[in-house]
Amino acid sequence: MHTKLVAVATVVAFVGGCCTANRQNLSSSAKAAPAHKASQEKPGYTDTPMLPAGKWHVHDPNRTVPAVVPPGKTFSDGAAAPADAIVLFNGKDLSMWKGEKGAPQWKVEDGYMQVVPKTGYLTTKDSFGDFQLHLEFREPEKVVGDSQDRGNSGVFMHGIYEIQVLDCYNNPTYPDGQTGAIYGQTPPMANPCRKPGQWETYDIIFEGPRFDENHKASQPARVTVILNGEVVQNHQVILGPTNHRVLAKYTGKEPERGPIALQDHGNPVRYRNIWIREIHPQEQP
Ligand code: MG
């Protein structure tokens, strides 16, 4: 019995150590990240930098876990693109995307694209400023792994700010790494995740950062995220480019326009019906 308990504790420690990292250092950060203490029951870290409010560490396991709020049957599932939208994926080909080493290697069939592990991120050929993005994703029906190792992918705005994609149906993980989180920063306001194997919707409204002549972020990026019909981020400030175990902050070198990127985190997550509309600030009254 005692041996079994020790084995479970070790597994928990391991799964807590998995990450969401940017494409430059996915493998290195995964190797470098130390697992949290085996005695800790919840996945997460307490040896990471403090977030600006001074209350929680990045990936703090003790943050309030967002309430599970089962979504309605449908919301924007299958939403047709408005006339001025750019269709990024119509279910047929990856012509709007590029891979890390040339042509994208993800699988396309039956109207969806699927991560082929270790082939790298997919990035749009086009760049965008502020935008409204619709996409649908599906977690693998066959449940494999725990915490950050279960159905991990992500939607990167401007290629550097991640809204997490994870199988968060009965899968404890650190709150700022849940689906709907601004990764490593702000947990979602609710957990409306469907069972793995069911399609889910993201509607994301993103306002990019603005920089002054000294390359200082005079206005941080902000994001509103609706997941399966529930607002999980509301015009939330983004502290800077997201990464694993890192306190996000702007360097001033971030672009004012950038691509959308989808993460290969080694899990066969699917995407379909992806379209985007650039939006522009209104004239102030
Ligand atoms: Mg991710």
Boltz pocket constraint, residues with backbone or C-beta under 6 A from the ligand:
constraints:
  - pocket:
      binder: B
      contacts: [[A, 19], [A, 20], [A, 21], [A, 152], [A, 153], [A, 154], [A, 162], [A, 163], [A, 164], [A, 165], [A, 263], [A, 265]]
      max_distance: 6.0
